[in-house]
Amino acid sequence: MKKIIAVILAAFIILCTFASCKKKSIVELSTVTPESSSYYTEEGNEISQESSTVSASLPTEAKTTLKTPPENNGKVVTYISENSDNKYICRVAEKYGSNKANLIAFIKKNSSTPGATVLEFSGQRDSNGNLITTSDELMYVCEVSDNGTIMRASKDGNNNDGYNKVAAKVAYSLGEKFLLPSIDEMRAERRYEDYFVD
């Protein structure tokens, strides 16, 4: 019963997340350079480093321009990541032996239950080599909490982890109906690595 309540709560959070997603104009922060060694926390606060030599020695990819996160007005905002170094993708891959290239994470910010929903696809690619992210190719929907708990709902309902069959069907259906259709739009507007540095 507790698991069903948890799934219903997760479903409510996902629904609220996507209901509150509005297109916002995005303001870019200044580029981090050796002359200006400032970094931004997840809350958007600037942290200055005293030594520009430390910044100069950082790899180029760590000096990317970060965008200002959209105003959340106390609501949950979701970001997408396909980065194989993303902590949620790494956790799912480690637990289940999944190929990181077949995983997409939807990371919740400002949530009362911080974490991410990670979708795992079969690994089929289109003619350009891009991962096919259709409902036919969706195999698992995983809930990864920041406290380390991972639950997985399977497409066929027989390979679940942490869910009973009823709760797994609900979790899988929510991922399929609410996350899959938003992938392309979120890739353009809410890519996690454009806003945050872990």
Stockholm file with secondary structure:
# STOCKHOLM 1.0

chainA/1-198         MKKIIAVILAAFIILCTFASCKKKSIVELSTVTPESSSYYTEEGNEISQESSTVSASLPTEAKTTLKTPPENNGKVVTYISENSDNKYICRVAEKYGSNKANLIAFIKKNSSTPGATVLEFSGQRDSNGNLITTSDELMYVCEVSDNGTIMRASKDGNNNDGYNKVAAKVAYSLGEKFLLPSIDEMRAERRYEDYFVD
#=GR chainA/1-198 SS CHHHHHHHHHHHHHHHHHHHCCCCCCCBCCCCCSSSCEEECTTCCEEECSCHHHHHTSCGGGGCCCBCCCCCTTSCEEEEECCTTCHHHHHHHHHHCCCGGGEEEEEEESCSSCEEEEEEECCCBCTTSCBCCSTTTEEEEEEEETTSCEEEEESSSSSCBSCCHHHHHHHHHHIIIIIGGGHHHHHHHCBHHHHCCC
#=GC SS_cons         CHHHHHHHHHHHHHHHHHHHCCCCCCCBCCCCCSSSCEEECTTCCEEECSCHHHHHTSCGGGGCCCBCCCCCTTSCEEEEECCTTCHHHHHHHHHHCCCGGGEEEEEEESCSSCEEEEEEECCCBCTTSCBCCSTTTEEEEEEEETTSCEEEEESSSSSCBSCCHHHHHHHHHHIIIIIGGGHHHHHHHCBHHHHCCC
//
